[in-house]
């Protein structure tokens, strides 16, 4: 059991290990948040910057134009969506690996 208080001496203090458990929230690209949104279990705090729609989702267009021997062109462009999750506690923000909807 942890002590509820401890008075430090000028020297020869006993070591005390305190292990803190962080509340972790995973923000998915399908449910992004704004920095003005309140944390669900701590309404006195807001989400950190970096968990918005644009932070967790990105669309990339790979433009491919095929030129035929007769000079006509075909647009063979592809649109790829990149997504990632964010893991947040009240101290820091970490991102997961990016995923893609690209088909090989």
BALUMLO-62180 format. One record per residue: residue number from 1; x, y, z of N, C-alpha, C in turn. Coordinates in nm, 4 decimals. Example, Ala and Ser with C-alpha at 12.3 -4.5 7.8 and 13.67 -1.06 7.14 Angstrom:
BEGIN
   pos       n.xx       n.yy       n.zz      ca.xx      ca.yy      ca.zz       c.xx       c.yy       c.zz
     1     1.3190    -0.5690     0.7800     1.2300    -0.4500     0.7800     1.3200    -0.3300     0.7800
     2     1.2850    -0.2250     0.7080     1.3670    -0.1060     0.7140     1.2900     0.0030     0.7870
***
This chain:
BEGIN
   pos       n.xx       n.yy       n.zz      ca.xx      ca.yy      ca.zz       c.xx       c.yy       c.zz
     1     0.0842    -0.1178     0.0000     0.0000     0.0000     0.0000     0.0889     0.1244     0.0000
     2     0.0506     0.2216    -0.0791     0.1270     0.3454    -0.0858     0.0927     0.4357     0.0314
     3     0.1936     0.5061     0.0805     0.1628     0.6032     0.1860     0.0823     0.7190     0.1268
     4    -0.0020     0.7798     0.2068    -0.0786     0.8954     0.1598     0.0002     1.0244     0.1744
     5     0.1040     1.0218     0.2560     0.1924     1.1377     0.2689     0.3305     1.0885     0.3101
     6     0.4301     1.1719     0.2854     0.5670     1.1377     0.3216     0.6402     1.2679     0.3496
     7     0.7091     1.2735     0.4603     0.7861     1.3925     0.4946     0.9328     1.3643     0.4647
     8     0.9900     1.4429     0.3733     1.1298     1.4255     0.3361     1.2204     1.4877     0.4410
     9     1.3272     1.4117     0.4717     1.4294     1.4615     0.5633     1.5362     1.5321     0.4800
    10     1.6255     1.6000     0.5460     1.7337     1.6695     0.4759     1.8259     1.5705     0.4057
    11     1.8391     1.4490     0.4593     1.9225     1.3455     0.3967     1.8738     1.2087     0.4440
    12     1.9300     1.1034     0.3847     1.8988     0.9647     0.4207     1.7494     0.9302     0.4088
    13     1.6861     0.9763     0.3033     1.5456     0.9419     0.2791     1.5353     0.8002     0.2253
    14     1.4329     0.7300     0.2666     1.4068     0.5970     0.2121     1.3539     0.6114     0.0694
    15     1.3999     0.5249    -0.0219     1.3473     0.5336    -0.1586     1.1999     0.4920    -0.1636
    16     1.1250     0.5619    -0.2437     0.9833     0.5302    -0.2631     0.9589     0.5182    -0.4131
    17     0.9064     0.4046    -0.4554     0.8674     0.3856    -0.5952     0.7169     0.4053    -0.6055
    18     0.6775     0.4945    -0.6934     0.5352     0.5178    -0.7172     0.5079     0.4868    -0.8636
    19     0.4242     0.3890    -0.8885     0.3897     0.3486    -1.0244     0.2547     0.4093    -1.0605
    20     0.2555     0.4884    -1.1661     0.1333     0.5543    -1.2099     0.0754     0.4806    -1.3292
    21    -0.0530     0.4685    -1.3322    -0.1204     0.4061    -1.4448    -0.1882     0.5161    -1.5256
    22    -0.1520     0.5239    -1.6536    -0.2083     0.6257    -1.7409    -0.3395     0.5780    -1.8011
    23    -0.4322     0.6678    -1.8152    -0.5560     0.6403    -1.8873    -0.5247     0.6596    -2.0354
    24    -0.5420     0.5547    -2.1138    -0.5074     0.5578    -2.2560    -0.6346     0.5589    -2.3396
    25    -0.6368     0.6464    -2.4393    -0.7488     0.6565    -2.5327    -0.6938     0.6350    -2.6732
    26    -0.7554     0.5455    -2.7494    -0.7163     0.5242    -2.8888    -0.8169     0.5980    -2.9764
    27    -0.7661     0.6897    -3.0589    -0.8511     0.7650    -3.1506    -0.8331     0.7050    -3.2893
    28    -0.9422     0.6606    -3.3487    -0.9366     0.5959    -3.4796    -0.9628     0.6978    -3.5900
    29    -0.9196     0.6661    -3.7118    -0.9433     0.7591    -3.8224    -1.0920     0.7780    -3.8535
    30    -1.1755     0.6824    -3.8127    -1.3201     0.6945    -3.8348    -1.3890     0.7803    -3.7292
    31    -1.3190     0.8111    -3.6203    -1.3772     0.8907    -3.5120    -1.2752     0.9930    -3.4618
    32    -1.2277     1.0834    -3.5503    -1.1273     1.1819    -3.5088    -1.1862     1.2821    -3.4094
    33    -1.0995     1.3537    -3.3420    -1.1412     1.4520    -3.2413    -1.0778     1.5872    -3.2728
    34    -1.1271     1.6893    -3.2060    -1.0705     1.8241    -3.2158    -1.0062     1.8592    -3.0820
    35    -0.9122     1.9525    -3.0853    -0.8462     1.9924    -2.9603    -0.9420     2.0673    -2.8675
    36    -1.0594     2.1029    -2.9166    -1.1601     2.1672    -2.8313    -1.2536     2.0657    -2.7658
    37    -1.2483     1.9386    -2.8100    -1.3311     1.8332    -2.7503    -1.2750     1.7935    -2.6139
    38    -1.3634     1.7645    -2.5209    -1.3238     1.7235    -2.3855    -1.2899     1.5745    -2.3822
    39    -1.1948     1.5370    -2.2977    -1.1639     1.3958    -2.2779    -1.2832     1.3286    -2.2103
    40    -1.3153     1.2045    -2.2497    -1.4366     1.1410    -2.1979    -1.4365     1.1179    -2.0467
    41    -1.3223     1.0833    -1.9889    -1.3168     1.0538    -1.8455    -1.2579     1.1671    -1.7627
    42    -1.2246     1.2785    -1.8297    -1.1672     1.3918    -1.7585    -1.2113     1.5204    -1.8286
    43    -1.3335     1.5645    -1.8057    -1.3846     1.6810    -1.8778    -1.3136     1.8122    -1.8459
    44    -1.2198     1.8100    -1.7528    -1.1419     1.9311    -1.7273    -1.0255     1.9430    -1.8256
    45    -1.0037     1.8401    -1.9083    -0.8940     1.8393    -2.0062    -0.9507     1.8208    -2.1465
    46    -0.8777     1.8750    -2.2435    -0.9156     1.8607    -2.3837    -0.8214     1.7630    -2.4530
    47    -0.8655     1.7126    -2.5685    -0.7771     1.6322    -2.6528    -0.6599     1.7190    -2.6968
    48    -0.5453     1.6566    -2.7185    -0.4285     1.7285    -2.7670    -0.4433     1.7580    -2.9157
    49    -0.3696     1.8564    -2.9637    -0.3650     1.8844    -3.1073    -0.2993     1.7651    -3.1751
    50    -0.3538     1.7221    -3.2882    -0.2945     1.6116    -3.3629    -0.3855     1.4915    -3.3780
    51    -0.5133     1.5054    -3.3427    -0.6058     1.3923    -3.3529    -0.7269     1.4262    -3.4403
    52    -0.7120     1.5254    -3.5275    -0.8229     1.5683    -3.6129    -0.8330     1.4804    -3.7378
    53    -0.9366     1.5047    -3.8163    -0.9584     1.4321    -3.9417    -0.8335     1.4368    -4.0302
    54    -0.7747     1.5545    -4.0471    -0.6574     1.5688    -4.1341    -0.5313     1.5071    -4.0753
    55    -0.5251     1.4918    -3.9441    -0.4084     1.4294    -3.8814    -0.4105     1.2775    -3.8951
    56    -0.5296     1.2189    -3.9046    -0.5426     1.0731    -3.9057    -0.5796     1.0167    -4.0427
    57    -0.6128     1.1021    -4.1370    -0.6538     1.0587    -4.2712    -0.5873     1.1462    -4.3761
    58    -0.5411     1.0837    -4.4829    -0.4844     1.1603    -4.5940    -0.5147     1.0876    -4.7241
    59    -0.5591     1.1637    -4.8228    -0.5850     1.1072    -4.9550    -0.4752     1.1540    -5.0492
    60    -0.4213     1.0602    -5.1238    -0.3147     1.0891    -5.2193    -0.3612     1.0442    -5.3566
    61    -0.3436     1.1322    -5.4546    -0.3789     1.0954    -5.5919    -0.2499     1.0713    -5.6690
    62    -0.2397     0.9507    -5.7221    -0.1262     0.9165    -5.8083    -0.1761     0.9357    -5.9508
    63    -0.1256     1.0399    -6.0164    -0.1739     1.0739    -6.1501    -0.0939     0.9979    -6.2549
    64    -0.1665     0.9201    -6.3338    -0.1055     0.8417    -6.4415    -0.1820     0.8730    -6.5694
    65    -0.1113     0.9205    -6.6693    -0.1719     0.9460    -6.7991    -0.1042     0.8557    -6.9008
    66    -0.1828     0.7693    -6.9627    -0.1310     0.6773    -7.0644    -0.1500     0.7442    -7.2002
    67    -0.0404     0.7532    -7.2758    -0.0468     0.8098    -7.4106    -0.0393     0.6949    -7.5097
    68    -0.1436     0.6808    -7.5874    -0.1500     0.5743    -7.6880    -0.0673     0.6131    -7.8106
    69    -0.0319     0.5144    -7.8931     0.0454     0.5441    -8.0146    -0.0236     0.6448    -8.1066
    70    -0.1568     0.6495    -8.1051    -0.2271     0.7450    -8.1921    -0.2341     0.8848    -8.1305
    71    -0.1749     0.9029    -8.0108    -0.1718     1.0335    -7.9455    -0.2847     1.0570    -7.8466
    72    -0.3864     0.9727    -7.8467    -0.4946     0.9885    -7.7491    -0.4445     0.9474    -7.6103
    73    -0.5115     0.9981    -7.5094    -0.4675     0.9704    -7.3716    -0.5779     0.9025    -7.2918
    74    -0.5349     0.8293    -7.1914    -0.6248     0.7645    -7.0958    -0.5794     0.8059    -6.9561
    75    -0.6743     0.8494    -6.8755    -0.6432     0.8819    -6.7363    -0.6527     0.7534    -6.6543
    76    -0.5401     0.7069    -6.6030    -0.5357     0.5852    -6.5208    -0.4964     0.6202    -6.3773
    77    -0.5381     0.7385    -6.3328    -0.5019     0.7849    -6.1989    -0.5663     0.6978    -6.0918
    78    -0.5013     0.6941    -5.9765    -0.5514     0.6168    -5.8631    -0.5548     0.7069    -5.7405
    79    -0.6605     0.6906    -5.6615    -0.6749     0.7636    -5.5366    -0.6500     0.6664    -5.4217
    80    -0.5556     0.7006    -5.3353    -0.5178     0.6145    -5.2231    -0.5468     0.6892    -5.0931
    81    -0.6071     0.6200    -4.9988    -0.6348     0.6780    -4.8676    -0.5384     0.6182    -4.7659
    82    -0.4664     0.7047    -4.6957    -0.3783     0.6621    -4.5865    -0.4473     0.6973    -4.4550
    83    -0.4454     0.6042    -4.3609    -0.5057     0.6282    -4.2298    -0.4093     0.5843    -4.1204
    84    -0.4280     0.6398    -4.0019    -0.3516     0.5962    -3.8846    -0.4338     0.6245    -3.7601
    85    -0.4014     0.5541    -3.6547    -0.4663     0.5778    -3.5259    -0.3749     0.6649    -3.4401
    86    -0.4301     0.7225    -3.3372    -0.3514     0.7982    -3.2400    -0.3820     0.7408    -3.1020
    87    -0.2770     0.7231    -3.0211    -0.2931     0.6770    -2.8836    -0.2594     0.7944    -2.7932
    88    -0.3527     0.8286    -2.7081    -0.3407     0.9488    -2.6274    -0.3578     0.9155    -2.4799
    89    -0.2702     0.9706    -2.3979    -0.2996     0.9778    -2.2555    -0.2906     1.1253    -2.2187
    90    -0.3062     1.1591    -2.0965    -0.3086     1.3010    -2.0616    -0.1700     1.3640    -2.0641
    91    -0.0690     1.2851    -2.0960     0.0671     1.3357    -2.0974     0.1233     1.3450    -2.2384
    92     0.0924     1.2474    -2.3243     0.1548     1.2457    -2.4562     0.0634     1.1839    -2.5610
    93     0.1074     1.1963    -2.6876     0.0333     1.1456    -2.8023     0.1283     1.0635    -2.8871
    94     0.0854     0.9418    -2.9269     0.1658     0.8560    -3.0144     0.0789     0.8140    -3.1316
    95     0.1422     0.7980    -3.2488     0.0699     0.7533    -3.3673     0.1014     0.6080    -3.3961
    96     0.0027     0.5360    -3.4519     0.0230     0.3989    -3.4971     0.0778     0.3987    -3.6385
    97     0.1023     0.2793    -3.6915     0.1508     0.2661    -3.8283     0.0428     0.3102    -3.9252
    98     0.0865     0.3685    -4.0358    -0.0095     0.4084    -4.1381    -0.0603     0.2866    -4.2123
    99    -0.1848     0.2917    -4.2519    -0.2461     0.1861    -4.3322    -0.2940     0.2487    -4.4620
   100    -0.3091     0.1656    -4.5630    -0.3491     0.2143    -4.6943    -0.4598     0.1269    -4.7503
   101    -0.5414     0.1846    -4.8352    -0.6428     0.1067    -4.9060    -0.5912     0.0614    -5.0423
   102    -0.4628     0.0803    -5.0674    -0.4022     0.0479    -5.1973    -0.4056    -0.1012    -5.2220
   103    -0.4419    -0.1383    -5.3420    -0.4414    -0.2787    -5.3822    -0.3223    -0.3017    -5.4726
   104    -0.2521    -0.4104    -5.4495    -0.1320    -0.4414    -5.5288    -0.1677    -0.4834    -5.6682
***
